Amino acid sequence: MAAHTTSASRAIVDYFNSPAWNAPKEAELLAAIMQELMQTGQPTSSKAVIARIIDRLEQDGDESLLNSYRSLLAQLMESNETHSA
């Protein structure tokens, strides 16, 4: 039984360490935005994060990055609607 658990654990670790696995891009973008806000002493409220995403949407030209920002914005707006209902 221990050998089976060890091999399963090893397989899970290998999967997450493999180049094929990537954290969701939206999570990375959110983390970067939160870090920027904290470094500049701004609040990390939903409004501040959403405003920063909108700024990025207006400035960035990379289509795949824009799609990630749109997806992140949609997730945050959906989350805000759920919490305010």
C-alpha positions in Angstrom: 0.0 0.0 0.0 2.8 2.4 0.9 4.4 1.8 -2.5 1.2 2.7 -4.3 0.8 5.9 -2.3 4.3 6.9 -2.9 4.0 6.3 -6.7 0.7 8.3 -6.8 2.3 11.1 -4.8 5.3 11.1 -7.1 3.0 11.2 -10.2 1.2 14.2 -8.8 4.4 16.0 -8.0 5.8 15.3 -11.4 2.6 16.5 -13.1 2.7 19.9 -11.3 6.4 20.2 -11.9 6.1 19.4 -15.6 6.3 22.2 -18.3 2.9 21.1 -19.5 1.2 22.4 -16.3 0.8 26.1 -16.0 -1.1 28.1 -13.3 -4.0 29.9 -14.7 -2.9 33.1 -16.4 -5.6 35.1 -14.7 -4.3 34.1 -11.3 -0.8 35.3 -12.3 -2.3 38.6 -13.5 -4.3 39.1 -10.4 -1.2 38.4 -8.2 0.8 40.9 -10.2 -1.9 43.6 -9.9 -2.3 43.0 -6.1 1.4 43.2 -5.7 1.6 46.5 -7.6 -1.3 47.9 -5.5 0.4 46.9 -2.3 3.8 48.3 -3.4 2.3 51.7 -4.2 0.3 51.8 -0.9 -3.0 51.7 -2.7 -6.0 49.7 -1.3 -6.4 46.1 -2.6 -10.1 46.5 -2.8 -12.2 45.0 -5.6 -12.7 48.5 -7.0 -9.0 49.2 -7.1 -8.2 45.8 -8.8 -11.0 46.3 -11.4 -9.8 49.9 -12.1 -6.3 48.5 -12.7 -7.5 45.8 -15.0 -9.5 48.4 -17.0 -6.3 50.5 -17.3 -4.4 47.5 -18.6 -7.2 46.8 -21.1 -6.8 50.3 -22.4 -3.0 50.2 -22.6 -2.0 46.6 -23.6 -1.9 45.5 -27.3 -1.2 41.8 -26.9 -4.4 40.0 -27.8 -3.8 36.9 -25.7 -3.0 39.1 -22.7 -6.1 41.2 -23.4 -8.2 38.0 -23.4 -6.8 37.1 -20.0 -7.5 40.5 -18.6 -11.1 40.3 -19.9 -11.5 36.8 -18.4 -10.2 38.1 -15.0 -12.4 41.1 -15.1 -15.5 38.9 -15.9 -14.6 36.6 -13.0 -14.2 39.5 -10.6 -17.5 41.1 -11.7 -19.3 37.8 -11.4 -17.8 37.4 -7.9 -18.9 40.9 -6.9 -22.4 40.2 -8.1 -22.6 37.0 -6.1 -21.4 38.7 -2.9 -23.7 41.7 -3.3 -26.8 39.7 -4.0 
